Amino acid sequence: MERATPGGAVTSVADPTAAPPPPHYFVPPPPGRFTRLLARSPRWLAPAAVLGCLAAAAGYVTIANPTDSTADATPTCLLKLTTGLDCPGCGGTRAFWYMINGDLPAAARHHALFIFAVPFLVYVYVAWVSKQVFGKKLPKLSVTPTMIGVFLSAWLAFSILRNLPWAPFTWFYV
């Protein structure tokens, strides 16, 4: 709002109802204990932790052997227990067990999309490790939103088709 003074000069007067202008800077909060710990940790620690988790999962699956369950065993998946339907991830643990034991056809029988996705996930992990630990960049995978949409659509179709009770879809039922 502008106002003229008796001398003819025009001055600007702030509107008292207007909100104050936002600050032009951002002050980050002070680092906490966890943030300081992460800042001091070596670069190889996160990839090693992920590798340790994967090794623990592989060890558990090897010891537990999810393919040993009987036909009348109670399902461990809540969706399968309550509805009798295979969920989008059903068969993934058995597929992983068959994969680490070298039986790719049986692994694909239990969860084909999991087996399809594993090489991409391994490449993403190796690229991340090479950048974090060695400072080397591997060629980037060009994953577009369309590709992600196609993969998720295929996963949804796979999840629906594997629950249909007639041939040839009964082959996907686990």
C-alpha positions as CSV (number, residue, x, y, z in Angstrom):
1,M,0.0,0.0,0.0
2,E,1.4,3.4,-0.9
3,R,0.8,6.7,0.8
4,A,1.7,10.3,-0.2
5,T,3.5,12.5,2.4
6,P,2.9,16.3,2.8
7,G,6.1,16.9,0.8
8,G,4.8,15.0,-2.2
9,A,7.0,11.9,-1.7
10,V,5.3,8.5,-2.0
11,T,6.2,6.0,0.7
12,S,5.3,2.4,1.0
13,V,3.4,1.3,4.1
14,A,3.2,-2.4,5.0
15,D,-0.3,-3.9,5.2
16,P,-0.8,-4.8,8.9
17,T,-3.0,-7.8,7.9
18,A,-0.4,-9.2,5.5
19,A,1.7,-12.3,6.6
20,P,5.3,-11.7,7.2
21,P,7.6,-12.6,4.3
22,P,9.1,-16.1,4.5
23,P,12.8,-16.4,5.5
24,H,15.2,-16.8,2.5
25,Y,17.2,-19.4,4.2
26,F,16.8,-22.8,5.7
27,V,18.5,-23.7,9.0
28,P,18.8,-27.5,9.3
29,P,18.2,-29.0,12.7
30,P,21.3,-29.9,14.7
31,P,22.5,-33.4,14.0
32,G,21.4,-36.0,16.5
33,R,23.4,-39.0,17.7
34,F,22.3,-41.3,14.9
35,T,23.1,-38.7,12.2
36,R,26.6,-38.2,13.7
37,L,27.1,-42.0,13.8
38,L,26.2,-42.3,10.2
39,A,28.5,-39.4,9.2
40,R,31.4,-41.1,10.9
41,S,30.8,-44.6,9.7
42,P,33.0,-46.0,6.9
43,R,31.6,-46.0,3.3
44,W,31.6,-49.8,3.1
45,L,29.4,-50.3,6.2
46,A,26.0,-50.0,4.5
47,P,26.8,-52.4,1.6
48,A,28.3,-54.8,4.1
49,A,25.1,-54.6,6.3
50,V,22.9,-55.3,3.2
51,L,25.1,-58.2,2.3
52,G,24.9,-59.5,5.8
53,C,21.1,-59.3,5.8
54,L,21.0,-61.2,2.5
55,A,23.4,-63.8,3.8
56,A,21.3,-64.2,6.9
57,A,18.2,-64.7,4.8
58,A,19.9,-67.2,2.6
59,G,21.1,-69.1,5.7
60,Y,17.7,-69.1,7.2
61,V,16.1,-70.4,4.0
62,T,18.8,-73.0,3.6
63,I,18.2,-74.3,7.2
64,A,14.4,-74.0,7.2
65,N,13.9,-75.5,3.7
66,P,10.5,-74.1,2.9
67,T,9.9,-76.9,0.4
68,D,9.6,-79.5,3.2
69,S,6.1,-78.5,4.3
70,T,3.3,-81.1,3.8
71,A,0.2,-80.5,1.7
72,D,-2.0,-80.1,4.8
73,A,0.4,-77.7,6.6
74,T,-1.1,-74.4,7.8
75,P,0.0,-71.5,5.5
76,T,2.3,-68.9,7.0
77,C,1.0,-66.2,4.7
78,L,-1.9,-64.3,6.3
79,L,-3.7,-63.7,2.9
80,K,-3.5,-67.4,2.0
81,L,-4.6,-68.4,5.5
82,T,-7.7,-66.2,5.5
83,T,-8.7,-66.4,1.8
84,G,-7.0,-69.4,0.3
85,L,-5.6,-67.2,-2.5
86,D,-2.0,-66.8,-3.4
87,C,-0.7,-63.3,-2.7
88,P,1.6,-61.4,-5.1
89,G,4.7,-62.7,-3.1
90,C,3.5,-66.3,-2.6
91,G,6.2,-68.7,-3.6
92,G,9.0,-66.2,-3.4
93,T,10.7,-67.9,-0.5
94,R,10.5,-71.3,-2.2
95,A,11.7,-69.7,-5.4
96,F,14.7,-68.3,-3.5
97,W,15.5,-71.7,-2.0
98,Y,15.4,-73.4,-5.4
99,M,17.4,-70.6,-6.9
100,I,20.3,-70.8,-4.4
101,N,20.2,-74.6,-4.9
102,G,20.6,-74.1,-8.6
103,D,17.2,-75.4,-9.8
104,L,16.0,-72.4,-11.9
105,P,13.0,-74.2,-13.5
106,A,11.6,-75.1,-10.1
107,A,12.3,-71.6,-8.9
108,A,10.4,-70.1,-11.9
109,R,7.6,-72.6,-11.2
110,H,7.1,-71.1,-7.8
111,H,7.5,-67.4,-8.7
112,A,8.5,-66.5,-12.2
113,L,8.6,-62.7,-11.8
114,F,10.9,-63.0,-8.8
115,I,13.4,-65.0,-10.9
116,F,13.1,-62.4,-13.6
117,A,13.8,-59.5,-11.2
118,V,16.8,-61.1,-9.4
119,P,19.4,-60.2,-12.1
120,F,18.3,-56.6,-12.1
121,L,18.4,-56.4,-8.3
122,V,21.8,-57.9,-8.2
123,Y,23.1,-55.4,-10.8
124,V,21.6,-52.5,-8.9
125,Y,23.3,-53.8,-5.7
126,V,26.7,-54.3,-7.4
127,A,26.5,-50.8,-9.0
128,W,25.7,-49.3,-5.6
129,V,28.6,-51.2,-3.9
130,S,31.1,-50.2,-6.6
131,K,30.1,-46.5,-6.2
132,Q,30.0,-46.6,-2.4
133,V,33.2,-48.6,-1.8
134,F,35.4,-48.1,-4.8
135,G,34.1,-44.8,-6.2
136,K,33.5,-46.3,-9.6
137,K,30.3,-45.8,-11.5
138,L,28.9,-48.7,-13.6
139,P,26.6,-48.0,-16.5
140,K,23.3,-46.9,-15.2
141,L,20.2,-49.0,-15.9
142,S,17.7,-46.8,-17.8
143,V,14.5,-47.7,-16.0
144,T,11.6,-45.5,-17.2
145,P,8.3,-45.1,-15.4
146,T,6.7,-47.0,-18.3
147,M,9.0,-50.0,-17.6
148,I,8.1,-49.9,-13.9
149,G,4.4,-49.7,-14.9
150,V,4.7,-52.6,-17.2
151,F,6.5,-54.7,-14.6
152,L,3.9,-53.9,-11.9
153,S,1.1,-54.6,-14.4
154,A,2.7,-58.0,-15.2
155,W,3.0,-58.7,-11.5
156,L,-0.7,-57.8,-10.9
157,A,-1.7,-60.0,-13.9
158,F,0.5,-62.9,-12.6
159,S,-1.1,-62.5,-9.2
160,I,-4.6,-62.7,-10.6
161,L,-3.9,-65.5,-13.1
162,R,-2.2,-67.7,-10.6
163,N,-5.4,-67.8,-8.5
164,L,-7.7,-68.9,-11.4
165,P,-8.8,-72.5,-10.8
166,W,-8.6,-73.9,-14.4
167,A,-5.9,-75.0,-16.7
168,P,-3.4,-73.6,-17.8
169,F,-3.4,-71.2,-14.9
170,T,-3.3,-74.0,-12.3
171,W,0.4,-74.4,-13.2
172,F,1.1,-71.1,-11.4
173,Y,-0.7,-72.1,-8.2
174,V,1.7,-72.9,-5.4
